[in-house]
Amino acid sequence: MKNMRRISLVFMLLTLSLAQQSIARTGYHIHLKMKDVKDSMVFLVHFYGEPLPKIYKSDSAKFVNGEADLKSDDPNFVGGIYMLLLSDKQTNFQLLMTGGDDISITATKSKLPDGVVFKNSPENTKFQEYEDFLKDYGKKQQKLQDEYAASKTADDSAAVRKKMIAAGKELTNYRHDFIKANPHTLLATLLTAMESPEVPEGDHFLEDGKTKDSAFAYNYYKSHFWDNFNMQDDRLINTPFLDPKITEYMNKLVLPWPDSVEHEADVLLKKADGTKEIYKYVLWWITRNVENSKIMGMDEVFVYLVENYYMKGKAFWLKPDELQKYIDRAMKIAPNVIGNVAPEVKLNNVVTKKEESLQGTKANYTLLVFYSPSCGHCQHEIPLLDSAYEASLKDKGLKIFTVATEGEEKAITDFLTKHNIDKKWINTWDPDHLGDWRGKYDVYSTPTIYLLDDKKIIRGKRLDHSNIGSVIDMLERKAKDKAKENSKNKSK
């Protein structure tokens, strides 16, 4: 029983000790001495996903007799790469913060960023050593670049290139040795996050062992892209690393197809699940990227993200009114994403006065065009669209169904007559504004052009005269490939 009590007491003391350590690891205290700075301000700033020049203010303090204190008891403080920036908004030096920092710093403004002395901060002592190594490395690289520029023969240039490669390996080895010797430091986490996958050299083959795998380098690089970046460490948000990395991955390595982008979004958000800042940034970045994308079909990804993340409480940082804006936007887009059946449009023909039905229009393809006769871009696009129609689109069995989004009858008919499309296109209008086509098709600008197939399924949107033909060609190639595959499967 005594042993049990002793064990319980030890456990309680250990738990208390750990709890005290946990409590102590909040906020920060930075005491800064700079004798050559008086009656001035110093700002604590940090990165947030992106490199310079974007930085964000965390705190500020005033120098009194050459000394300044920056303090915070914020339990939600997140470490990372920070910077102490003086009032001139130029003079600065960087430091690492991990949470619970209690650092004394002595520096001289005229010598910055050199000559900084840290006390009670092993992280920053190691960080300084690394920065000193980088300075020497930079000088060597500059010298080699000067040598290369002065090379007079191919042999001279080759010799300098060998030196450059050796110097690059020196930097890589330094980083690897540091990570191995100091695995639990913030700097080791940062250096690891900076690493890119190294594709194995040599020939690589498909499963048959004979055919060279031409996609090996791409597939290897992509599949190992996030190996060294700890998506569970929120401190990496306060560095310049995340934004360039996710930009390269999503915009250069992921195929720009809705299914692929949705899948990769799920994968990345799963990696970041449980964090606060990393998760927030990844979801925000992907949402903004697809919302602003010029690639057809990315609005489908926007709807997917809203339905599967925003509407399920994952965008925890948004206020209710901000969240509702995303939901409203997705609801407008959802009915007209690619692959959906086009919503019906029934309006009177501005020329014949008869009712026209979009769904009742018989054609291999139907181009649904929303325009305004007073729109300058429409004045430019409609004649080009007509030229494309006469040159090749008409022969594809395509019909054009237009909706005038505004304008008096005379202005509309004059526009149609001027461009010689009053009789060969199906031209409708909605003088009493009774139709809900604007909401169904998310018409917020003109011209807005949709491509529908023979079943009135949306196959393209936000198109113009230059890419309609290529979309139809792609659809027809896919149809032929599918027919061949079906025929092949039947013959087996």
Secondary structure, DSSP 8 states (H G I E B T S, - for coil): -HHHHHHHHHHHHHHHHHHHHHHHTSSEEEEEE-TT--S-EEEEEE--SS-TT--EEEEEEE-BTTEEEEEE--TT---EEEEEEETTSS-EEEEEE-SSEEEEEE--GGGTTSS-EEES-HHHHHHHHHHHHHHHHHHHHHHHHHHHHH--SHHHHHHHHHHHHHHHHHHHHHHHHHHHHSTTSHHHHHHHHH-------S--B-TTSSSB-TTHHHHHHHHTTTTTS-TT-GGGGGSSSHHHHHHHIIIIIS-SSHHHHHHHHHHHHHHHTT-SHHHHHHHHHHHHHHHS--STTHHHHHHHHHHHTGGGT--TTS-HHHHHHHHHHHHHHGGGSTTSB----EEEETTT--EEESTT---SEEEEEEE-TT-HHHHHHHHHHHHHIIIIIGGGTEEEEEEE-S--HHHHHHHHHHTT-TTTSEEEE-TT----HHHHTT--SS-EEEEE-TT-BEEEES--TTTHHHHHHHHHHHHHHHHHHHHHHHH-
